[in-house]
Amino acid sequence: MISKGKFGKYGGVFVPELLIPALEELEAAYLKYKDDEKFNDELDYYLKDFAGRPTALYYAENLSGKLGCKIYLKREDMLHTGAHKINNTLGQGLLAKYMGKTRLIAETGAGQHGIATAVVGALLGIPTEVYMGSEDVQRQKLNVFRMELSDGVVLPVESGSRTLKDAINEAMRDWITNVDTTYYLIGSTMGPHPYPTMVKHFQAVIGRETKKQIMEKEGKLPDTIMACVGGGSNSMGIFSAFVEDEEVELIGVEGGGDGIDSGHTGATLTIGTEGVLHGSLSYVLQNDDGQINEAHSVSAGLDYPGVGPEHAYLKDTGRASYDAVTDKEALESFKLLSETEGIIPALESAHAIAYAKKYAEKEENKGKTIVINLSGRGDKDMDLVAKEMGVEV
Amino acid sequence: MNQDIESYQEMFARVKDNGEGAFIPFVVVGDPDFETSLEIVKTYVDNGADALELGFPFSDPIADGPTVQAADIRSLNSGMTTRRGFEFIKRIREFTNIPLGLLVYYNLIYKMGADEFYKAAKESGLNGILAADLPPEEAEILLDTADKYGLDQIFMAAQTTSNERLEKIAEMCSGFLYVVAVMGVTGARSELADTTVELVSRVKSHSDLPLAVGFGISRQEHVRNVLSAGSDGAIVASALLNIIGENLENKEVMLTKIGSFCRELKEATRK
């Protein structure tokens, strides 16, 4: 490997020997094409005409009035397939095509990354198979159907807790077995090097656009940027353009589940400890022996016991701060944004809204300009939210 | 018995003198429970094991197939922990001095701290440690610790490993080199790939270390094939763990079947 992919001490390549040559090949291809003009022209074309970029930076006037801060929403929810995930799947899918790979595999929790991978597979003509915990297959039947409509094959995973982390285990095993032909399209800034760096690169478009847009609208940088953090790709995407601007406060919001001390939480950075999971050193939810715990969050995208290694680094250096909001707070903010702005957020993104509400209540934060990355739309969550509200649909 | 622990070097020399290859069965410690697992290990030893590969269970074993993962889950459910794992190894040392290797996922080492882990490993009577998800890129840091406690740091070589990497791995590795027979994860397979034979001879030409081939070795003919290809030993895991998994209700049958299967496999190492 040319780089060990470290962020401070975090990151790395903690994978079985079998995969190292595949990661070397991937790193080489990524470094070759990331600045290649033809590759980038093609990617830009798809991002614009297929996915719908650039996305708007919307001044949420009603919400701002209500909370006493100036709140902008980066509208990743307006993208094709309903979330920021498509930025990364287009980038990596195209890379797979340039590498001559003939099969895409991916893992998915709720199904958003699976859908974003399946549509890119359909677009680029690469057969796609998606690993999904059988528990999630049951919970997200509609998303399974969407993947299948785009000719994706959904492979239910029966091992372990039958959720996202087991889907990742199974995808890694598949990759170990079929490494010659297969491209493993990881959906977040996690996994072994070069994935955390590469996924950030493909999501960095969120931050670049935001910076340009806020300068046009406000003539200055925002005071604060907030984004939800599961694996960490939407947050890393928007943070990346502002990391060097020390005056901009960066806040990542995790899925607190029933509360960070409840034992049912996805708040990896908030209460986790250092550990190695799925190829990199970062924070993980684990017991005293290093066995990985199951995560819990009402939002499937935040329901993961690990987190991208660069977030661990940003936390330790103090450049970004991380906190969690509970399922209940997220559901309240889901309604709040729907009512005040007519925008139904993904439950993941609703966590960032919930944190903004708490943040704005503090006297020292009154009047601040805040950008919230609205990473996805709430269509996928309708069943679940209706159930939580006791409404029959 | 610690005084007389046989080293890998001594063991491989011993079997070679006998005109044999080494038979190295694997078990997840604590599968299905502490005492039964100990009886299984004793059955391995009494029926021809030349060394043992011992796995500590992990919640997310990415290099393993369903058989080993099921064994991991049984072991964890029975209350196995890292500390109890080392106690288990001490108990093994009460009845055998053959080389004992630990197969572990790196997070268990990281969580305890490498120094403490290796110290406990040495005190328990282990000969060596292989971390399945720790390639040479990340392992530098452990080599001094392994040295400090006189433990072998064992590495894997795979079909995808280039000659250049092979040489680097051979340089860092001691005890023996674990050759991964297949492109894939652990699990019993009916056929052994032709490429396995090529791999063994390629590894041989880049390393003087003894070789043991594992992953997918589940029949007498597989053992014969890898030994005749030049391997010094054969590691058998999933085929044995399947016997455990299929006979959980009847321990006597389980141990009898394991015993006779071990004798068959050992027999296949005799040229």
Chai-1 contact restraints between the chains, C-beta under 6 A:
chainA,res_idxA,chainB,res_idxB,connection_type,confidence,min_distance_angstrom,max_distance_angstrom,comment,restraint_id
A,G12,B,E138,contact,1.0,0.0,6.0,A-B,restraint_1
A,V13,B,E137,contact,1.0,0.0,6.0,A-B,restraint_2
A,F14,B,Y106,contact,1.0,0.0,6.0,A-B,restraint_3
A,F14,B,D133,contact,1.0,0.0,6.0,A-B,restraint_4
A,F14,B,E138,contact,1.0,0.0,6.0,A-B,restraint_5
A,V15,B,D133,contact,1.0,0.0,6.0,A-B,restraint_6
A,P16,B,A63,contact,1.0,0.0,6.0,A-B,restraint_7
A,P16,B,A132,contact,1.0,0.0,6.0,A-B,restraint_8
A,P16,B,D133,contact,1.0,0.0,6.0,A-B,restraint_9
A,E17,B,P135,contact,1.0,0.0,6.0,A-B,restraint_10
A,E17,B,M156,contact,1.0,0.0,6.0,A-B,restraint_11
A,E17,B,A158,contact,1.0,0.0,6.0,A-B,restraint_12
A,L18,B,A158,contact,1.0,0.0,6.0,A-B,restraint_13
A,L18,B,T160,contact,1.0,0.0,6.0,A-B,restraint_14
A,I20,B,P135,contact,1.0,0.0,6.0,A-B,restraint_15
A,P21,B,T160,contact,1.0,0.0,6.0,A-B,restraint_16
A,S159,B,Q69,contact,1.0,0.0,6.0,A-B,restraint_17
A,N169,B,D60,contact,1.0,0.0,6.0,A-B,restraint_18
A,N169,B,I62,contact,1.0,0.0,6.0,A-B,restraint_19
A,M172,B,I62,contact,1.0,0.0,6.0,A-B,restraint_20
A,R173,B,V185,contact,1.0,0.0,6.0,A-B,restraint_21
A,I176,B,G184,contact,1.0,0.0,6.0,A-B,restraint_22
A,I176,B,V185,contact,1.0,0.0,6.0,A-B,restraint_23
A,T177,B,M183,contact,1.0,0.0,6.0,A-B,restraint_24
A,T177,B,G184,contact,1.0,0.0,6.0,A-B,restraint_25
A,G275,B,N107,contact,1.0,0.0,6.0,A-B,restraint_26
A,V276,B,Y106,contact,1.0,0.0,6.0,A-B,restraint_27
A,V276,B,N107,contact,1.0,0.0,6.0,A-B,restraint_28
A,V276,B,Y110,contact,1.0,0.0,6.0,A-B,restraint_29
A,D289,B,T81,contact,1.0,0.0,6.0,A-B,restraint_30
A,D289,B,T82,contact,1.0,0.0,6.0,A-B,restraint_31
A,G290,B,N107,contact,1.0,0.0,6.0,A-B,restraint_32
A,G290,B,L108,contact,1.0,0.0,6.0,A-B,restraint_33
A,G290,B,K111,contact,1.0,0.0,6.0,A-B,restraint_34
A,Q291,B,S59,contact,1.0,0.0,6.0,A-B,restraint_35
A,I292,B,S59,contact,1.0,0.0,6.0,A-B,restraint_36
A,I292,B,D60,contact,1.0,0.0,6.0,A-B,restraint_37
